[in-house]
Protein backbone atom coordinates (compact mmCIF):
# COMPACT_ATOMS: atom_id res chain seq x y z
CA UNK A 1 0.00 0.00 0.00
CA UNK A 2 1.38 3.38 -0.95
CA UNK A 3 -0.57 5.40 1.60
CA UNK A 4 -0.98 5.69 5.36
CA UNK A 5 -3.60 7.53 7.36
CA UNK A 6 -2.49 10.96 8.52
CA UNK A 7 -2.00 10.86 12.31
CA UNK A 8 -4.93 12.58 13.99
CA UNK A 9 -7.53 11.52 11.41
CA UNK A 10 -10.25 9.13 12.54
CA UNK A 11 -13.44 7.65 11.16
CA UNK A 12 -16.58 8.29 13.21
CA UNK A 13 -20.15 7.15 12.72
CA UNK A 14 -22.65 9.79 13.81
CA UNK A 15 -26.39 9.20 13.40
CA UNK A 16 -25.75 6.67 10.65
CA UNK A 17 -23.39 8.98 8.75
CA UNK A 18 -19.69 8.26 8.30
CA UNK A 19 -17.29 11.13 8.85
CA UNK A 20 -13.54 11.49 8.63
CA UNK A 21 -12.48 13.84 11.42
CA UNK A 22 -9.14 15.61 11.70
CA UNK A 23 -7.69 16.98 14.93
CA UNK A 24 -6.91 20.67 15.19
CA UNK A 25 -3.25 20.21 14.23
CA UNK A 26 -4.06 18.00 11.26
CA UNK A 27 -6.89 20.28 10.15
CA UNK A 28 -4.31 22.56 8.57
CA UNK A 29 -3.54 19.77 6.08
CA UNK A 30 -7.06 18.50 5.38
CA UNK A 31 -10.68 19.45 6.08
CA UNK A 32 -11.72 18.98 9.71
CA UNK A 33 -14.77 16.97 8.62
CA UNK A 34 -15.39 14.99 5.45
CA UNK A 35 -18.44 12.79 4.90
CA UNK A 36 -17.98 9.43 3.20
CA UNK A 37 -20.43 6.67 2.34
CA UNK A 38 -20.72 3.21 3.87
CA UNK A 39 -18.58 1.58 1.18
CA UNK A 40 -15.83 4.15 1.66
CA UNK A 41 -16.03 3.52 5.42
CA UNK A 42 -15.46 -0.19 4.73
CA UNK A 43 -12.41 0.72 2.61
CA UNK A 44 -11.17 3.01 5.40
CA UNK A 45 -11.47 0.26 8.02
CA UNK A 46 -9.29 -2.00 5.88
CA UNK A 47 -6.77 0.82 5.52
CA UNK A 48 -6.74 1.25 9.31
CA UNK A 49 -5.81 -2.42 9.63
CA UNK A 50 -2.71 -1.74 7.53
CA UNK A 51 -3.58 -4.33 4.90
CA UNK A 52 -1.64 -4.56 1.65
CA UNK A 53 -3.54 -3.61 -1.50
CA UNK A 54 -4.03 -7.20 -2.71
CA UNK A 55 -5.55 -8.22 0.64
CA UNK A 56 -7.82 -5.16 0.65
CA UNK A 57 -8.97 -5.97 -2.88
CA UNK A 58 -9.80 -9.56 -1.97
CA UNK A 59 -11.75 -8.54 1.14
CA UNK A 60 -13.69 -5.84 -0.72
CA UNK A 61 -14.41 -8.19 -3.64
CA UNK A 62 -15.74 -10.81 -1.22
CA UNK A 63 -17.85 -8.30 0.73
CA UNK A 64 -19.45 -6.72 -2.34
CA UNK A 65 -19.28 -9.71 -4.71
CA UNK A 66 -17.46 -7.61 -7.29
CA UNK A 67 -14.65 -8.46 -9.74
CA UNK A 68 -11.12 -7.80 -8.50
CA UNK A 69 -10.35 -5.47 -11.43
CA UNK A 70 -13.30 -3.21 -10.62
CA UNK A 71 -12.50 -3.25 -6.90
CA UNK A 72 -8.82 -2.42 -7.49
CA UNK A 73 -9.75 0.55 -9.71
CA UNK A 74 -12.33 1.86 -7.21
CA UNK A 75 -9.94 1.40 -4.28
CA UNK A 76 -7.15 3.28 -6.04
CA UNK A 77 -9.52 6.14 -6.91
CA UNK A 78 -10.65 6.32 -3.28
CA UNK A 79 -7.08 6.36 -1.95
CA UNK A 80 -5.90 8.94 -4.49
CA UNK A 81 -8.87 11.17 -3.68
CA UNK A 82 -8.17 11.06 0.05
CA UNK A 83 -4.49 11.68 -0.52
CA UNK A 84 -5.33 14.76 -2.60
CA UNK A 85 -7.60 16.00 0.22
CA UNK A 86 -4.79 15.44 2.76
CA UNK A 87 -6.27 12.56 4.78
CA UNK A 88 -3.63 10.12 3.58
CA UNK A 89 0.13 10.46 3.32
CA UNK A 90 2.52 8.62 1.06
CA UNK A 91 4.21 5.93 3.20
CA UNK A 92 7.64 7.57 2.98
CA UNK A 93 6.25 10.71 4.72
CA UNK A 94 5.00 8.77 7.75
CA UNK A 95 6.94 8.46 10.95
C-alpha positions in Angstrom: 0.0 0.0 0.0 1.4 3.4 -1.0 -0.6 5.4 1.6 -1.0 5.7 5.4 -3.6 7.5 7.4 -2.5 11.0 8.5 -2.0 10.9 12.3 -4.9 12.6 14.0 -7.5 11.5 11.4 -10.3 9.1 12.5 -13.4 7.7 11.2 -16.6 8.3 13.2 -20.2 7.2 12.7 -22.7 9.8 13.8 -26.4 9.2 13.4 -25.8 6.7 10.7 -23.4 9.0 8.8 -19.7 8.3 8.3 -17.3 11.1 8.9 -13.5 11.5 8.6 -12.5 13.8 11.4 -9.1 15.6 11.7 -7.7 17.0 14.9 -6.9 20.7 15.2 -3.3 20.2 14.2 -4.1 18.0 11.3 -6.9 20.3 10.1 -4.3 22.6 8.6 -3.5 19.8 6.1 -7.1 18.5 5.4 -10.7 19.5 6.1 -11.7 19.0 9.7 -14.8 17.0 8.6 -15.4 15.0 5.4 -18.4 12.8 4.9 -18.0 9.4 3.2 -20.4 6.7 2.3 -20.7 3.2 3.9 -18.6 1.6 1.2 -15.8 4.1 1.7 -16.0 3.5 5.4 -15.5 -0.2 4.7 -12.4 0.7 2.6 -11.2 3.0 5.4 -11.5 0.3 8.0 -9.3 -2.0 5.9 -6.8 0.8 5.5 -6.7 1.3 9.3 -5.8 -2.4 9.6 -2.7 -1.7 7.5 -3.6 -4.3 4.9 -1.6 -4.6 1.7 -3.5 -3.6 -1.5 -4.0 -7.2 -2.7 -5.6 -8.2 0.6 -7.8 -5.2 0.7 -9.0 -6.0 -2.9 -9.8 -9.6 -2.0 -11.8 -8.5 1.1 -13.7 -5.8 -0.7 -14.4 -8.2 -3.6 -15.7 -10.8 -1.2 -17.9 -8.3 0.7 -19.5 -6.7 -2.3 -19.3 -9.7 -4.7 -17.5 -7.6 -7.3 -14.7 -8.5 -9.7 -11.1 -7.8 -8.5 -10.3 -5.5 -11.4 -13.3 -3.2 -10.6 -12.5 -3.3 -6.9 -8.8 -2.4 -7.5 -9.7 0.6 -9.7 -12.3 1.9 -7.2 -9.9 1.4 -4.3 -7.2 3.3 -6.0 -9.5 6.1 -6.9 -10.7 6.3 -3.3 -7.1 6.4 -2.0 -5.9 8.9 -4.5 -8.9 11.2 -3.7 -8.2 11.1 0.1 -4.5 11.7 -0.5 -5.3 14.8 -2.6 -7.6 16.0 0.2 -4.8 15.4 2.8 -6.3 12.6 4.8 -3.6 10.1 3.6 0.1 10.5 3.3 2.5 8.6 1.1 4.2 5.9 3.2 7.6 7.6 3.0 6.3 10.7 4.7 5.0 8.8 7.8 6.9 8.5 10.9 
